[in-house]
Amino acid sequence: MTNISREMFQTYLVAGTQNTGMDDFLNILEQALQAGITCFQFREKVLVVCKIPMRF
């Protein structure tokens, strides 16, 4: 099991393209990462095909 600490969830962002629009999504996510978010959850409520590289 992975060790998960509370600090990992200190600044948690939940967002998807319904919040930002597809054109702005990656720019907003990059700004949030630079601002110091510690955790990100991608939540998409609409089925879309997007070209976001993700590592599993």
C-alpha positions as CSV (number, residue, x, y, z in Angstrom):
1,M,0.0,0.0,0.0
2,T,1.2,3.5,-0.8
3,N,1.9,5.9,2.0
4,I,-0.4,8.9,1.7
5,S,0.1,11.8,4.0
6,R,-2.3,14.7,4.8
7,E,0.3,17.1,3.3
8,M,-0.4,15.6,-0.1
9,F,-4.0,16.9,0.1
10,Q,-3.1,20.3,1.5
11,T,-4.1,22.2,-1.7
12,Y,-6.4,20.0,-3.7
13,L,-7.8,21.0,-7.1
14,V,-10.7,19.2,-8.7
15,A,-11.5,20.4,-12.2
16,G,-12.4,19.4,-15.7
17,T,-13.1,21.1,-19.0
18,Q,-16.7,21.9,-17.9
19,N,-15.0,24.3,-15.4
20,T,-12.6,26.0,-17.8
21,G,-13.4,25.0,-21.4
22,M,-11.1,22.7,-23.3
23,D,-8.9,25.5,-24.7
24,D,-8.0,26.9,-21.3
25,F,-7.8,23.7,-19.3
26,L,-4.1,22.9,-19.6
27,N,-3.1,26.6,-19.1
28,I,-5.1,26.8,-15.9
29,L,-3.8,23.5,-14.7
30,E,-0.2,24.6,-15.3
31,Q,-0.9,27.9,-13.4
32,A,-2.3,25.9,-10.5
33,L,0.8,23.6,-10.4
34,Q,3.1,26.6,-10.5
35,A,1.0,28.2,-7.7
36,G,1.7,25.1,-5.5
37,I,-1.3,22.7,-5.7
38,T,-0.3,19.4,-4.1
39,C,-3.0,17.2,-5.6
40,F,-5.1,17.3,-8.7
41,Q,-8.2,15.3,-9.6
42,F,-9.5,15.4,-13.2
43,R,-13.2,15.2,-13.2
44,E,-14.9,15.2,-16.5
45,K,-18.7,15.2,-16.6
46,V,-19.0,15.1,-20.4
47,L,-17.5,12.4,-22.5
48,V,-14.9,14.0,-24.7
49,V,-11.9,12.8,-26.6
50,C,-8.9,14.8,-25.4
51,K,-5.2,14.7,-26.1
52,I,-3.9,15.0,-22.6
53,P,-0.9,12.8,-22.0
54,M,-1.4,10.9,-18.7
55,R,0.8,8.5,-16.9
56,F,-0.7,5.4,-15.2
